[in-house]
């Protein structure tokens, strides 16, 4: 008998949780900034590949912790959450979604 979670976790549920995490320097959420590079969901485990706008970001530890906490609190069935910091491909403002680009004055 396998131990399967009673709740199916969706990619969109994880993204919605991550939309609650705001980059304090830019005032936009991690998803709209294009900082989420991947989401893997398997047997109640959620793995998020997250990058930052700059490798020297002084808030990296707090952003990773906030992302992990948001998923744990808002995604039923997420028994384990791992947020991995990745640097490839390098983030650029081109990854920001159109609405956030407008709010930030890029367009």
Secondary structure, 3 states (H helix, E strand, C coil): CCCCCCCCCCHHHHHHHHCCCEECCCCEECCCCCCEEEEEEECCEEEEEECCCCCCCCCHHHHHHHHHHHHHHHCCCCCEEEEEECCCCCCCHHHCCHHHHHHHCCC
